[in-house]
Amino acid sequence: MLKKLWIKGFRNFDEVNLDFSSSLKWFFFGDNNQGKSNLLESIYFLTTGKSPREEVLKNLIGFHKSEALLGADFESDSGLHRVYLKLSSDGVRQSMVNNVVVRSFTQLSKLICVSYVSADLIRVFQDSPEGRRHFLDGFCALYFSEYGSLLKKYKRVISQKNRLLKTCPELESFLVWNRQLCLLSKTVYEFRIEALNVLSDVVNGLAFNFVSGSVSLKYVIRGYDNEYMSSEGYFDWLLEKVNDSFVKERTLGYSLYGAHRDDFYIEIDGKKLMTFFSRGINRVMSILIYVSELIILNKKGSLFPILLLDDALAELDFKIKEGLLKLMGNYTQLFYASVLEEDKNIFGEGCIVRIDSGEIQFA
């Protein structure tokens, strides 16, 4: 749980001190470009070292500022943790937890569980497979302790093979790399299938309040038409596929098959979500998947999750918004930002805050 937050020189905030200990639900409203998203972004950046909106980190520093400073008190089962982060004008981050320097932000994920969901979240599950893979790999890395190192190893193999495809003309030179790629893909596949099954169970349990029908998450193997394959069958099929595709891969200069090309989709009663259902239902299901992720991680690690909703309920009617906010409030410490002041009417006992030009005004 986030108890206190300090911001100085971050985006359009000169200096802000906030105490969140009085409530688990917070609603921030105001006109566009006033600082609502910046506030949520500061929490996410402090805990992950990444911005959900900006790749060039030095751009997070306010105009005419030489650095940005963030600090917070988080409470978990292991006690109270004080986190600091300093961002210099050259984009270098320095972070400390309880006065001890943090070498990797993955250390913080063991203490603090934070998820940022924006109005664009629907695109993750409707656009290219890359966004869906990124979500699934991110969940796997948090749920399985060994997945992060496995994925790094897999990416190194893909990178090395792609370099060779541009220079080496003989298939024999790729047989070892192809086998290594398939072995690692098989393990990635096993983890992903287990993760989707776990997510499906929780999503299905939450979704009955919003959709009629059974929800499931289905894995898609690039180049394979059937829905299910054993991990051993996946390895055998993939090895044959990559060896047979050598000429085409050599021409294109990159690997066409493997875990890095796979995908997943959501379906309700056997119908694909993105094909047969409205944008509103797509948005509801996208939110429920993120909430399910937090519920699972909370049960696994005993970390009370923090959910940052940046106008993520856009396009939804009052009743659905009310139901989602109530649901999310049961499982997370909730921070919701919107341009719609009337959304405060569905926030129950939560705290209401107006943000105007970087200034905090409690309602």
Buried (B, 14 or more C-beta within 10 A) or exposed (E): BBBBBBBBBBBBBEEBEBEBEEBBBBBBBBEEEBBBBBBBBBBBBBBBBBBBBEEEBBEBBBEEBEBBBBBBBBBBEEEEBBBBBBBBEEEEBEBBBEEEEBEEBEEBBEBBBBBBBBBBBBEBBBEEBEBBBEBBBBBBBBBBEEBBEBBEBBEEBBEEBBEBBEEBEEEEEBBEBBBBBBBBBBBBBBBBBEBBEBBBBBBBEBBEEBBEBEBBBBBBBBBBEEEEBEEEEBBBBBBEBBBEBBEEBBEEEBBBBBBBBBBBBBBBEEEEBBEEBEEBBBBBBBBBBBBBBBBBBBEEBEBBBBBBBBBBBBBBEEEBBBBBBBBBBEBBBBBBBBBEBEBBEBBEEBBBBBBEEBBBEEE
